[in-house]
Amino acid sequence: MLKCRTVWKKLAPLARASSTLCRQNVRRAGLNNGKMPSCVPAGHMSTGPAGGGRENQMYFLLVGVTCVGGGVYAYRTIKGDHQRYQDRIDEISSRPHKQATEEPAIPIQSEPPDSLPASLQFPSHTPYLLIGGGTASFAAARSIRARDPGAKVLIVTDEPVPPYMRPPLSKELWFSDDPSVTETLRFKQWNGKERSIYFQPPSFYISAEELDGAENGGVAVLTSKTVVHMDVRGNKIKLDDNTEISYDKCLIATGGVPRSLQVIERAGEEVMKRTTLFRKVEDFKSLDKVSRNIKSITIIGGGFLGSELACALGRRSTECDLEVIQMFPEKGNMGKVLPEYLSNWTTEKVKKEGVKVISEALVKSVVCKDEKLEIQLKDGRLVKTDHIVAAVGLEPNVDLAKSAGLEVDSDFGGFRVNAELQARSNIWVAGDAACFYDIRLGRRRVEHHDHAVVSGRLAGENMTGANKPYWHQSMFWSDLGPDVGYEAIGIVDSSLPTVGVFAKATSKDTPKAATEKSGTGIRSESETEDTAVSPVASPTPAPPAVLQKDEYGKGVIFYLRDKVVVGIILWNVFNRMPVARKIIKDGEQHVDLNEVAKLFNIHDD
């Protein structure tokens, strides 16, 4: 008897472990023994406290795409043009499926990934599914894992690489002196520090077939896979290879697809082969190679992406004997965002970078003739070039809307969600593809890196039961090289009345100097309003500042609607975004914006 007891003491732990494993396998198989339901209603699911039992453990499946434009994302509406919007949706539905990708500071891994863990077998079910491999999706995965360290998350992306940041694709990567930059995708920030565009190396992720049995959970990525159908009632998706995966909770972070021009699409295959729609890593690699082997390149578009690429390629023009042309319908660079005087100043800056700028240019036709592209403008001007880069905006990727039965906003585009970023009780949307309600500025859709980070993070929190509304006023930034940059928040539209307050800049007032001081390269804003102060206006208006030509070294531009500040641009003024956010959130009328501008310390040396 004593011997039997001794043997039992040795075997008991193994028996208990076996029993636990059996219960886990029963749950994974969906079997119901009366105690472990195979399908738990979403409203009753809970991750439980960190480090708690596994009975309430949830699995996350993230489906999404990667945020570009050098990290800068345009904000666009098509309000009042419902027919154009419907035509665009019909066109998207009829074309071969092409899913796009998407960008407070997410740690960036310094090592470029060579390959992800091979996935020979997909899990048939995952509690958390993230559709899209961009910034919003990765931010959600980190948020989910932070709230539940044992969570199991599956990301599905149509790109062949794991999640990465997009801003450097049109900024720092172009200024690298490393000839192998297109392979390493490592770059020097303006402060001289080196980093990779990838958020994490392959070792951070686990293979998809190991996800279900991972004791401590993890994040798996299915690369080069496109979600072609979404069954909302059945809580499952179908991939382009007909694989089906069911989920408990799902995030749609499908980003956007770069727009083209109809005149280019109608021009034929030869023109299309010589045209780049810039969005992904492969687009950067391709354009880098093309620009080193041609004599002339033309960028169509005067917004953030177009102007950044123009400056980047302009810097290269002298070393490669490359003619760089930029054309757009506005009077000056970023004419839809900046007030006219600042737009004109920016245009002169771009010209000094070696770019030939053609403003008020409307493209009538494009043809390929004698191995050259001929761009005919509506005013009769003719431009000959070897290659075209179309940087004319982003179309939110709503390809799944039809099969999923999800609502698409007819004014702004994108999936229409509530304040908690929900499209359904167990479906959330984040990043470029989300059309959300802003409690201060109304319904919006935002295409910025910071918005992708913050909305992705919030969606992840709400997928684990936080039930938080979206209140964050996201910021965005654009750099015209290391010497001129700006940060913006709210609605910045040149059609609104503006008030600009400027001061003389010093050597400290540049993107390069700002990153040297902060030690960070990506100015994704993560501060809270705790660091901001309430603006105090002077009862006696100060005399308006008299600006001479080109005295726009640094300053603040206020955008007004009904005499209330709804947008702010900080021109070569950095690390003051909490103040700007506070001003917009307060929503007050100010007697003298010159006094408000002092809160940004623009007159400090």
matplotlib code that plots the C-alpha trace (Angstrom):
import matplotlib.pyplot as plt

x = [0.0, 2.9, 4.5, 1.2, 0.9, 4.4, 3.7, 0.5, 2.3, 4.7, 1.9, -0.6, 0.9, 1.1, -2.6, -3.6, -1.6, -3.2, -6.6, -6.0, -4.7, -7.7, -10.1, -8.2, -8.4, -12.1, -12.6, -10.5, -12.4, -15.6, -17.1, -19.7, -19.8, -22.3, -19.5, -17.5, -19.8, -18.5, -19.7, -19.6, -21.7, -19.5, -21.1, -20.1, -16.5, -13.8, -10.0, -10.0, -7.3, -3.7, -2.1, -5.5, -6.9, -7.0, -10.8, -11.6, -8.7, -9.6, -8.0, -7.7, -7.8, -6.6, -7.2, -5.9, -3.4, -0.4, -0.6, 2.0, 2.8, 5.9, 3.8, 1.6, -1.9, -4.3, -7.8, -10.4, -14.1, -16.4, -19.4, -22.2, -21.0, -22.9, -22.9, -19.1, -18.9, -21.3, -19.4, -16.2, -17.7, -19.0, -15.6, -13.9, -16.3, -15.8, -12.0, -9.7, -9.5, -6.6, -6.3, -4.1, -2.1, -1.8, 0.8, 2.0, 5.1, 5.4, 8.8, 10.6, 12.7, 16.2, 16.7, 15.0, 13.1, 14.4, 11.3, 8.5, 7.9, 6.5, 2.8, 1.9, -1.4, -3.8, -5.8, -9.5, -10.5, -9.0, -10.6, -9.0, -8.7, -7.0, -7.5, -4.6, -0.9, -0.4, 0.2, -3.4, -3.4, -0.1, -1.1, -4.2, -2.2, 0.1, -2.9, -4.7, -1.5, -0.9, -4.3, -4.2, -0.6, -1.9, -4.0, -3.7, -3.8, -3.8, -3.0, -3.8, -2.1, -1.8, 1.8, 4.7, 6.3, 5.2, 3.9, 6.1, 5.9, 5.2, 6.4, 10.1, 9.1, 8.8, 11.1, 14.3, 14.9, 15.5, 18.2, 20.2, 23.8, 23.7, 23.5, 21.8, 19.0, 16.4, 17.4, 18.1, 15.3, 17.4, 17.7, 19.2, 16.7, 17.2, 19.0, 21.6, 20.3, 19.7, 16.6, 14.5, 11.1, 9.8, 8.1, 9.4, 11.8, 10.5, 11.4, 8.7, 6.0, 5.0, 3.8, 0.1, -0.1, 1.6, -0.8, -3.6, -1.3, 0.9, 0.7, 1.5, -0.3, 1.3, 0.9, 1.0, 1.0, -0.3, 1.5, 0.5, -3.1, -6.1, -9.5, -12.0, -15.2, -16.5, -19.5, -20.6, -23.4, -21.2, -18.3, -15.8, -13.7, -12.5, -9.1, -8.1, -7.1, -10.5, -9.3, -11.9, -11.1, -13.7, -13.3, -14.8, -13.8, -12.4, -10.7, -10.8, -7.8, -7.6, -6.2, -6.5, -5.6, -3.7, -5.8, -4.8, -6.0, -8.6, -6.5, -3.7, -5.9, -7.4, -4.0, -3.1, -0.6, 2.6, 1.7, 0.7, 4.0, 5.7, 3.5, 4.0, 1.2, 3.3, 2.1, 4.1, 7.7, 7.8, 6.8, 9.7, 12.1, 10.8, 10.8, 14.3, 15.6, 13.6, 14.9, 18.5, 18.0, 16.0, 16.6, 13.2, 10.5, 7.2, 5.2, 1.5, 0.1, 0.9, -0.1, 2.0, 3.2, 3.8, 5.8, 7.9, 8.8, 9.6, 12.0, 13.6, 14.1, 15.1, 18.0, 19.0, 18.7, 22.2, 24.0, 22.0, 21.5, 17.8, 15.1, 12.4, 9.1, 6.1, 2.7, -0.6, -3.9, -3.4, -1.5, 1.2, 2.4, 0.0, -2.5, -5.4, -3.9, -1.7, -2.9, -1.8, 1.2, 2.6, 1.9, 3.8, 6.7, 6.7, 6.7, 9.9, 11.4, 10.6, 12.1, 15.4, 15.6, 16.0, 12.4, 10.7, 7.3, 4.3, 1.3, -2.3, -1.8, -4.7, -3.8, -5.8, -4.1, -1.1, 0.4, 3.6, 5.5, 9.0, 9.7, 8.7, 5.5, 3.8, 1.6, -0.8, -2.2, -5.6, -4.1, -2.0, 1.3, 3.1, 5.5, 7.7, 9.0, 10.2, 8.2, 5.1, 4.5, 0.8, 0.3, -3.3, -4.8, -6.0, -9.2, -10.3, -10.3, -13.9, -13.8, -15.3, -18.3, -20.5, -20.0, -20.0, -23.1, -21.3, -22.2, -19.9, -20.2, -21.4, -19.7, -16.3, -15.9, -14.7, -16.6, -19.0, -18.4, -19.6, -17.6, -16.0, -15.0, -17.5, -19.2, -21.0, -21.0, -17.9, -16.4, -14.2, -12.5, -9.4, -7.0, -7.6, -10.7, -12.6, -15.2, -15.8, -17.7, -15.4, -17.2, -15.6, -15.4, -18.1, -17.9, -14.5, -12.1, -8.4, -5.4, -2.5, 0.1, -0.8, -4.5, -3.6, -1.7, -4.3, -7.4, -5.7, -4.7, -8.2, -9.8, -7.6, -8.6, -12.3, -11.9, -10.9, -13.8, -12.6, -15.7, -13.9, -15.0, -12.6, -11.7, -8.1, -7.4, -4.7, -1.9, 0.1, 3.4, 5.3, 8.9, 10.4, 13.8, 15.7, 15.3, 11.6, 8.7, 5.4, 3.0, -0.8, -4.0, -7.7, -9.2, -6.6, -8.3, -7.1, -10.7, -11.1, -10.2, -6.7, -4.6, -0.8, 1.7, 5.4, 8.8, 12.4, 13.7, 17.0, 19.1, 17.1, 13.8, 14.1, 13.0, 16.6, 17.1, 13.8, 14.6, 18.1, 16.6, 13.8, 15.8, 12.9, 12.5, 8.8, 6.8, 3.7, 2.1, 1.4, 1.3, -1.7, -3.4, -1.9, 1.1, -0.9, -2.0, -5.3, -5.0, -5.5, -6.3, -5.3, -8.3, -6.5, -5.7, -2.1, -1.2, -1.2, 2.3, 3.7, 5.3, 7.9, 8.3, 9.9, 9.6, 8.1, 10.9, 8.6, 5.1, 1.5, -1.4, -4.9, -7.8, -11.2, -14.8, -17.5, -14.6, -13.6, -10.2, -10.8, -7.3, -3.7, -0.4, 2.9, 5.4, 8.9, 7.6, 7.9, 6.8, 3.9, 1.1, -0.6, -1.2, -2.7, -5.0, -6.1, -7.1, -9.2, -10.8, -11.8, -13.6, -13.6, -13.5, -10.3, -10.1, -6.5, -4.8, -1.4, -1.7, -2.7, 0.4, 2.6, 1.6, 3.8, 6.9, 7.6, 9.4, 11.9, 15.4]
y = [0.0, 2.4, 1.7, 2.5, 5.7, 6.7, 5.9, 7.9, 11.0, 10.8, 10.4, 12.8, 15.9, 14.3, 13.2, 16.7, 18.2, 15.6, 16.5, 20.2, 19.6, 17.4, 20.2, 22.7, 20.4, 19.9, 23.7, 24.1, 21.4, 23.2, 20.1, 20.8, 18.8, 21.0, 23.0, 24.4, 25.8, 25.6, 29.1, 31.7, 34.8, 37.8, 39.8, 37.1, 36.6, 37.9, 37.7, 37.8, 39.3, 39.2, 35.9, 34.4, 31.1, 30.0, 29.2, 32.7, 33.1, 34.7, 34.4, 37.3, 37.3, 40.5, 41.0, 44.1, 46.0, 48.2, 53.3, 55.5, 58.7, 58.9, 58.4, 61.2, 60.6, 62.8, 63.7, 63.9, 64.1, 63.5, 65.1, 66.1, 63.9, 60.7, 59.6, 59.8, 57.8, 55.1, 54.9, 54.4, 51.6, 49.9, 50.1, 48.7, 45.8, 44.9, 44.9, 42.1, 42.1, 44.2, 44.9, 47.7, 48.3, 50.9, 53.9, 57.2, 55.7, 52.0, 50.5, 49.8, 46.7, 47.4, 44.1, 43.7, 40.4, 37.8, 35.6, 34.8, 31.4, 29.2, 28.5, 25.2, 24.9, 27.6, 27.6, 27.0, 29.3, 32.2, 34.4, 37.6, 38.1, 41.2, 41.9, 43.9, 44.0, 47.7, 50.1, 50.0, 46.2, 45.9, 48.6, 46.6, 43.4, 45.1, 46.5, 43.1, 41.4, 44.2, 43.7, 39.9, 38.5, 35.1, 36.3, 34.6, 37.0, 36.2, 39.0, 38.4, 40.6, 40.7, 41.9, 39.4, 41.0, 41.6, 45.0, 48.0, 51.8, 53.7, 57.3, 56.6, 55.3, 58.9, 60.5, 59.3, 56.2, 58.5, 60.4, 57.3, 57.0, 53.2, 51.7, 48.6, 50.5, 48.9, 45.5, 46.3, 49.0, 50.5, 54.3, 57.1, 59.4, 63.1, 62.8, 60.4, 57.3, 54.2, 52.0, 49.6, 50.2, 46.9, 47.0, 43.6, 40.9, 37.5, 36.0, 38.2, 36.3, 32.6, 30.5, 30.2, 26.5, 26.9, 29.7, 27.4, 25.4, 28.2, 28.1, 31.8, 33.0, 35.1, 37.0, 35.1, 36.7, 35.1, 37.0, 37.2, 36.2, 38.3, 38.1, 37.9, 37.2, 37.9, 36.1, 38.3, 36.0, 33.0, 34.8, 33.6, 34.8, 33.2, 33.7, 33.9, 30.2, 29.3, 28.7, 29.6, 30.9, 31.6, 34.2, 35.5, 39.1, 40.8, 44.0, 45.4, 47.5, 47.3, 50.8, 52.2, 51.9, 54.7, 56.5, 56.8, 59.2, 58.0, 59.4, 57.1, 54.1, 54.6, 55.2, 51.5, 49.0, 50.9, 53.9, 51.9, 50.0, 53.4, 54.6, 54.1, 54.3, 54.8, 53.0, 49.9, 48.7, 47.2, 50.6, 52.2, 49.6, 49.8, 53.6, 53.7, 51.4, 53.3, 56.7, 55.5, 54.3, 57.1, 60.7, 62.2, 61.5, 63.4, 63.4, 64.2, 65.6, 68.5, 67.1, 65.6, 62.5, 64.2, 67.1, 64.8, 62.5, 65.6, 66.9, 63.5, 62.9, 66.5, 65.9, 62.9, 64.8, 66.2, 62.9, 60.9, 63.6, 63.2, 65.7, 65.9, 67.5, 68.0, 69.1, 69.7, 71.6, 74.0, 77.2, 75.9, 72.9, 71.6, 74.2, 72.3, 72.5, 75.6, 79.2, 80.7, 82.7, 79.6, 77.4, 79.7, 79.7, 75.9, 75.8, 78.0, 75.6, 72.6, 74.4, 75.0, 71.2, 70.8, 70.2, 71.8, 72.7, 73.1, 74.5, 74.8, 71.8, 69.6, 66.4, 65.9, 62.8, 60.6, 58.6, 56.6, 57.7, 56.8, 55.3, 58.5, 59.5, 62.6, 64.4, 66.7, 69.4, 71.0, 74.4, 73.1, 72.6, 69.3, 67.5, 64.7, 62.3, 58.7, 57.8, 59.0, 58.8, 59.3, 60.8, 61.9, 60.5, 57.3, 55.4, 53.6, 49.9, 48.8, 45.6, 43.6, 45.8, 44.0, 40.5, 41.6, 43.8, 46.7, 50.3, 52.5, 56.2, 58.0, 61.3, 60.4, 56.8, 54.1, 51.7, 53.7, 52.9, 54.2, 56.2, 52.9, 52.0, 49.2, 48.3, 45.3, 44.0, 41.9, 43.8, 46.9, 49.1, 51.2, 53.3, 54.7, 52.6, 53.8, 56.6, 57.6, 60.3, 63.0, 64.5, 67.8, 68.0, 65.7, 62.6, 62.2, 59.8, 60.3, 59.0, 59.7, 57.5, 58.8, 58.0, 54.5, 54.0, 55.5, 54.0, 50.6, 50.7, 51.7, 49.0, 46.4, 47.7, 47.6, 44.1, 43.0, 44.8, 48.3, 50.0, 53.3, 56.1, 57.6, 61.1, 61.5, 64.3, 62.7, 64.7, 64.3, 65.6, 66.2, 67.0, 68.6, 67.1, 67.6, 71.4, 72.2, 70.3, 70.9, 69.1, 69.5, 68.6, 69.0, 70.2, 72.0, 73.1, 76.1, 77.0, 78.0, 81.4, 81.3, 83.4, 82.9, 84.1, 83.7, 84.3, 84.1, 80.6, 79.4, 76.3, 74.5, 74.9, 72.0, 68.4, 67.3, 69.4, 68.3, 64.6, 65.2, 66.7, 64.1, 61.1, 59.8, 59.8, 59.2, 62.1, 60.0, 61.9, 60.0, 62.7, 63.4, 66.7, 66.6, 68.5, 71.2, 74.5, 76.3, 79.2, 82.6, 85.4, 89.0, 91.4, 94.0, 92.8, 93.1, 94.8, 92.4, 91.1, 92.6, 89.9, 90.5, 88.1, 84.8, 85.5, 82.1, 80.5, 79.1, 79.8, 78.7, 78.8, 78.6, 77.4, 78.8, 77.8, 80.0, 81.9, 78.8, 77.1, 73.7, 73.1, 74.1, 73.8, 74.1, 75.3, 74.3, 74.2, 70.8, 69.0, 71.4, 69.2, 68.8, 72.6, 72.5, 69.6, 71.5, 74.5, 72.5, 70.5, 73.6, 74.9, 78.5, 81.8, 83.8, 87.6, 87.6, 84.6, 86.4, 85.8, 82.2, 81.7, 82.6, 79.4, 77.6, 79.6, 80.6, 83.7, 81.8, 81.5]
z = [0.0, 0.9, -2.5, -4.3, -2.4, -3.4, -7.1, -6.9, -5.5, -8.5, -11.0, -9.6, -11.1, -14.5, -14.2, -13.3, -16.2, -18.5, -17.3, -17.8, -21.3, -22.1, -21.0, -23.1, -26.1, -25.6, -25.5, -28.7, -30.4, -29.6, -27.7, -25.1, -21.9, -20.2, -18.4, -21.3, -24.0, -27.5, -28.4, -25.7, -26.4, -27.1, -24.3, -21.8, -22.8, -20.6, -20.5, -16.8, -14.7, -15.9, -14.8, -14.0, -15.0, -18.7, -18.6, -19.8, -22.1, -25.4, -28.8, -31.1, -34.9, -36.6, -40.2, -41.8, -44.0, -43.5, -43.1, -46.4, -47.7, -45.6, -42.7, -43.7, -44.5, -46.3, -45.1, -47.8, -48.1, -51.1, -49.4, -51.8, -54.6, -53.8, -57.5, -57.7, -54.5, -55.7, -59.0, -57.1, -54.9, -58.0, -59.7, -56.6, -56.5, -60.1, -60.3, -59.2, -55.5, -54.2, -50.5, -49.3, -46.2, -43.6, -39.6, -29.3, -30.3, -31.0, -30.4, -33.6, -34.0, -35.3, -37.1, -40.5, -40.8, -43.2, -43.0, -40.7, -39.1, -41.8, -41.6, -43.3, -41.5, -40.5, -37.3, -38.1, -35.2, -33.4, -30.7, -32.1, -35.8, -37.2, -40.9, -42.2, -41.4, -40.9, -38.0, -36.7, -36.6, -34.9, -32.3, -31.6, -31.2, -28.6, -26.8, -26.6, -25.3, -22.8, -21.3, -21.5, -21.7, -22.6, -25.5, -28.9, -31.8, -35.6, -38.1, -41.8, -44.3, -48.1, -47.9, -47.9, -44.8, -41.2, -39.9, -40.6, -40.4, -43.5, -42.9, -43.7, -47.2, -48.4, -45.9, -44.3, -46.5, -49.5, -47.6, -46.7, -48.0, -47.6, -51.1, -49.7, -48.0, -50.2, -48.8, -45.2, -44.9, -42.2, -42.1, -40.1, -38.4, -38.6, -35.3, -36.7, -34.9, -37.0, -37.0, -39.1, -40.5, -38.9, -35.6, -34.5, -35.9, -37.0, -33.6, -32.0, -33.8, -33.6, -36.5, -37.1, -36.6, -33.2, -32.1, -30.8, -28.6, -27.4, -23.6, -23.2, -26.3, -28.9, -32.1, -35.5, -38.9, -42.1, -44.9, -48.6, -47.7, -48.7, -47.0, -49.8, -47.9, -44.5, -43.0, -40.1, -39.0, -39.0, -37.5, -40.1, -43.0, -46.3, -47.7, -51.3, -51.2, -49.9, -46.4, -43.7, -40.3, -37.6, -34.9, -31.7, -32.2, -35.3, -36.2, -39.8, -40.4, -44.2, -44.8, -48.2, -51.9, -53.6, -56.2, -59.8, -62.5, -64.9, -67.8, -66.8, -66.3, -69.8, -71.4, -71.8, -70.5, -71.7, -69.6, -66.6, -66.7, -66.4, -63.5, -59.8, -57.3, -54.1, -51.0, -49.9, -49.3, -52.8, -54.2, -52.5, -53.8, -57.3, -57.4, -56.0, -58.8, -61.5, -60.4, -60.8, -64.4, -66.1, -67.0, -66.1, -63.5, -63.0, -59.7, -60.1, -56.9, -54.7, -51.3, -48.5, -50.3, -53.6, -52.0, -49.8, -52.7, -54.9, -52.3, -51.8, -55.5, -56.0, -53.6, -55.7, -59.0, -58.9, -58.2, -60.7, -63.4, -62.9, -64.0, -61.3, -62.2, -59.9, -61.2, -59.5, -60.1, -57.1, -57.1, -54.8, -52.9, -50.3, -51.5, -50.0, -46.5, -46.2, -46.5, -49.9, -48.6, -46.9, -49.8, -52.1, -49.7, -49.6, -53.4, -53.5, -51.0, -53.2, -56.2, -54.3, -53.8, -57.5, -58.5, -61.6, -60.3, -62.7, -60.8, -62.0, -64.1, -65.1, -67.0, -70.2, -71.5, -71.3, -74.1, -74.6, -77.7, -78.7, -75.3, -73.6, -71.7, -73.1, -70.6, -72.3, -70.0, -70.5, -71.0, -73.9, -72.1, -73.0, -70.6, -71.7, -69.0, -68.5, -65.5, -63.5, -59.8, -59.1, -55.6, -55.7, -52.5, -50.9, -51.3, -48.1, -48.7, -48.1, -50.3, -47.4, -46.9, -49.4, -48.2, -44.5, -44.9, -43.1, -43.6, -45.7, -45.1, -48.2, -47.4, -46.2, -47.3, -44.9, -42.6, -40.4, -36.7, -33.4, -30.8, -29.6, -33.1, -33.4, -36.7, -35.0, -31.5, -32.2, -35.1, -34.8, -37.4, -37.0, -39.0, -42.5, -43.1, -40.1, -40.4, -36.8, -34.8, -33.3, -30.3, -31.0, -34.8, -36.0, -38.2, -39.8, -41.5, -40.9, -42.7, -40.4, -38.7, -35.2, -35.8, -36.9, -33.7, -31.3, -33.0, -33.2, -29.6, -28.5, -30.7, -29.0, -25.6, -26.5, -27.9, -24.4, -22.8, -22.1, -23.7, -24.1, -26.6, -29.1, -28.0, -29.1, -31.5, -33.7, -35.1, -38.3, -39.6, -42.8, -43.4, -46.5, -45.7, -42.4, -42.3, -42.7, -41.1, -39.5, -37.2, -37.4, -35.6, -36.2, -39.4, -41.5, -44.7, -46.7, -47.5, -43.8, -42.4, -40.8, -38.5, -38.6, -36.0, -36.9, -35.4, -36.6, -36.6, -35.1, -35.8, -33.2, -35.1, -37.6, -37.7, -37.3, -34.2, -32.7, -33.1, -31.7, -28.6, -28.1, -29.1, -31.2, -35.0, -35.6, -34.2, -33.4, -30.6, -27.4, -24.7, -22.6, -21.9, -18.4, -19.8, -21.5, -20.0, -20.5, -23.0, -21.6, -24.0, -23.4, -22.8, -24.9, -28.4, -29.4, -32.7, -35.6, -36.5, -39.6, -41.7, -44.4, -47.3, -46.3, -42.6, -42.0, -40.0, -37.3, -36.2, -35.5, -37.9, -36.5, -38.6, -37.6, -38.1, -36.6, -34.9, -33.0, -33.5, -35.2, -36.5, -35.8, -37.7, -35.8, -38.4, -37.4, -33.8, -32.1, -28.9, -28.3, -29.5, -26.0, -26.0, -29.5, -28.5, -25.4, -27.4, -29.8, -27.1, -25.2, -28.3, -27.1, -29.0, -28.4, -28.5, -29.6, -31.2, -30.9, -27.2, -27.6, -29.9, -27.0, -25.3, -27.9, -26.9, -30.5, -29.4, -27.3, -28.7]

ax = plt.figure().add_subplot(projection="3d")
ax.plot(x, y, z, "-o")
ax.set_aspect("equal")
plt.show()
